[in-house]
Amino acid sequence: MNAIVIVDRNWAIGKDNGLLFSLPTDMKYFRTLTSGGTLLMGRRTLDSFPGGKPLPNRRNIVITRNPDFQRDGVEVVSDPEDCHTLISQLPQEKVWVIGGGSVYTALLPQCRRAYVTRVDAAVEDADTFFPNLDKSPDWKLVSESEPITENGLTFRFVEYSNESL
Ligand SMILES: NC(=O)c1ccc[n+]([C@@H]2O[C@H](COP(=O)([O-])OP(=O)(O)OC[C@H]3O[C@@H](n4cnc5c(N)ncnc54)[C@H](OP(=O)(O)O)[C@@H]3O)[C@@H](O)[C@H]2O)c1
């Protein structure tokens, strides 16, 4: 499976249960890569979507400790490890860990690729972070796009490969 994330210069990903950036080109990239696939996410990330609704054209699997949790269009698991049963028969390149912080941390060691949108900005008071892949011996940068500027922000699409798998 893969992880996909947008981070700032310090690998920050969120603040007050919301994203740090809203960049149309990045949203399109996310949609293009994940459409038709299966998404794994924490309950707080689902709640951060408009209306708390799952993302269309994708299978949405949500992790929560709440045994009573239900939402239309969502499959629920109680532990990140339970995801493996649900996804074991799927092509792994079509399974996407989409956050947030706690779920990235739990499932990143099992991801083969990480698709990271790196924004050249530092957001103050961010409260949620992605592991710094540049400091991890397991992860190697394998490709990097040219810089793109949008809404006054410059960013690149960067891919990392997990060399430990
Ligand atoms: N930049 C990006 O690409 C990106 C992507 C996604 C999210 N985000 C941001 O990340 C932030 C949310 O991240 P977060 O870490 O606070 O929340 P999260 O990972 O989205 O969800 C946390 C919730 O998931 C459930 N959970 C997590 N680990 C579990 C485990 N081991 N077993 C069972 N349930 C588990 C729990 O749900 P219950 O409380 O229901 O038990 C927990 O409260 C937001 O700011 C969001 O906007 C950023």
The ligand as an SDF file (V2000), in Angstrom:
LIG
                    3D

 48 52  0  0  0  0  0  0  0  0999 V2000
   -1.7980   16.9120    5.2600 N   0  0  0  0  0  0  0  0  0  0  0  0
   -2.4470   15.7860    4.9670 C   0  0  0  0  0  0  0  0  0  0  0  0
   -2.2160   15.1970    3.9010 O   0  0  0  0  0  0  0  0  0  0  0  0
   -3.4640   15.2390    5.9280 C   0  0  0  0  0  0  0  0  0  0  0  0
   -4.1610   14.0630    5.6210 C   0  0  0  0  0  0  0  0  0  0  0  0
   -5.1160   13.6000    6.5340 C   0  0  0  0  0  0  0  0  0  0  0  0
   -5.3240   14.2860    7.7120 C   0  0  0  0  0  0  0  0  0  0  0  0
   -4.6370   15.4150    7.9750 N   0  0  0  0  0  0  0  0  0  0  0  0
   -4.8400   16.1680    9.2010 C   0  0  0  0  0  0  0  0  0  0  0  0
   -4.4660   15.3310   10.3080 O   0  0  0  0  0  0  0  0  0  0  0  0
   -5.2470   15.7360   11.4350 C   0  0  0  0  0  0  0  0  0  0  0  0
   -5.9480   14.5050   11.9860 C   0  0  0  0  0  0  0  0  0  0  0  0
   -4.9810   13.5770   12.4240 O   0  0  0  0  0  0  0  0  0  0  0  0
   -5.1150   12.8610   13.8570 P   0  0  0  0  0  0  0  0  0  0  0  0
   -3.8850   12.0860   14.1070 O   0  0  0  0  0  0  0  0  0  0  0  0
   -5.5450   13.8900   14.8610 O   0  0  0  0  0  0  0  0  0  0  0  0
   -6.3810   11.9270   13.6340 O   0  0  0  0  0  0  0  0  0  0  0  0
   -6.6620   10.6540   12.6850 P   0  0  0  0  0  0  0  0  0  0  0  0
   -5.4430    9.7950   12.5900 O   0  0  0  0  0  0  0  0  0  0  0  0
   -7.3030   11.1020   11.4270 O   0  0  0  0  0  0  0  0  0  0  0  0
   -7.8070    9.9340   13.5170 O   0  0  0  0  0  0  0  0  0  0  0  0
   -7.5480    9.5940   14.8520 C   0  0  0  0  0  0  0  0  0  0  0  0
   -8.6480    8.6670   15.2970 C   0  0  0  0  0  0  0  0  0  0  0  0
   -8.5420    7.4200   14.5960 O   0  0  0  0  0  0  0  0  0  0  0  0
   -8.8270    6.3680   15.4740 C   0  0  0  0  0  0  0  0  0  0  0  0
   -7.5950    5.6070   15.7150 N   0  0  0  0  0  0  0  0  0  0  0  0
   -6.3310    6.0190   15.5390 C   0  0  0  0  0  0  0  0  0  0  0  0
   -5.4700    5.0300   15.8830 N   0  0  0  0  0  0  0  0  0  0  0  0
   -6.2250    3.9860   16.2660 C   0  0  0  0  0  0  0  0  0  0  0  0
   -5.9270    2.6750   16.7430 C   0  0  0  0  0  0  0  0  0  0  0  0
   -4.6630    2.2430   16.8990 N   0  0  0  0  0  0  0  0  0  0  0  0
   -6.9360    1.8480   17.0410 N   0  0  0  0  0  0  0  0  0  0  0  0
   -8.2080    2.2530   16.8910 C   0  0  0  0  0  0  0  0  0  0  0  0
   -8.5740    3.4990   16.4630 N   0  0  0  0  0  0  0  0  0  0  0  0
   -7.5750    4.3440   16.1580 C   0  0  0  0  0  0  0  0  0  0  0  0
   -9.3380    7.0060   16.7500 C   0  0  0  0  0  0  0  0  0  0  0  0
  -10.7180    7.2470   16.5250 O   0  0  0  0  0  0  0  0  0  0  0  0
  -11.8040    7.3560   17.7170 P   0  0  0  0  0  0  0  0  0  0  0  0
  -11.4520    8.6060   18.4750 O   0  0  0  0  0  0  0  0  0  0  0  0
  -13.1080    7.4440   16.9940 O   0  0  0  0  0  0  0  0  0  0  0  0
  -11.6460    6.1040   18.5220 O   0  0  0  0  0  0  0  0  0  0  0  0
   -8.5630    8.3140   16.7640 C   0  0  0  0  0  0  0  0  0  0  0  0
   -9.1360    9.3200   17.5650 O   0  0  0  0  0  0  0  0  0  0  0  0
   -6.2130   16.8070   10.9340 C   0  0  0  0  0  0  0  0  0  0  0  0
   -5.6680   18.0890   11.1790 O   0  0  0  0  0  0  0  0  0  0  0  0
   -6.2860   16.5290    9.4440 C   0  0  0  0  0  0  0  0  0  0  0  0
   -6.6690   17.6510    8.6990 O   0  0  0  0  0  0  0  0  0  0  0  0
   -3.7110   15.9100    7.1090 C   0  0  0  0  0  0  0  0  0  0  0  0
  1  2  1  0
  2  3  2  0
  2  4  1  0
  4  5  1  0
  4 48  2  0
  5  6  2  0
  6  7  1  0
  7  8  2  0
  8  9  1  0
  8 48  1  0
  9 10  1  0
  9 46  1  0
 10 11  1  0
 11 12  1  0
 11 44  1  0
 12 13  1  0
 13 14  1  0
 14 15  2  0
 14 16  1  0
 14 17  1  0
 17 18  1  0
 18 19  2  0
 18 20  1  0
 18 21  1  0
 21 22  1  0
 22 23  1  0
 23 24  1  0
 23 42  1  0
 24 25  1  0
 25 26  1  0
 25 36  1  0
 26 27  1  0
 26 35  1  0
 27 28  2  0
 28 29  1  0
 29 30  1  0
 29 35  2  0
 30 31  1  0
 30 32  2  0
 32 33  1  0
 33 34  2  0
 34 35  1  0
 36 37  1  0
 36 42  1  0
 37 38  1  0
 38 39  2  0
 38 40  1  0
 38 41  1  0
 42 43  1  0
 44 45  1  0
 44 46  1  0
 46 47  1  0
M  CHG  2   8   1  16  -1
M  END
$$$$
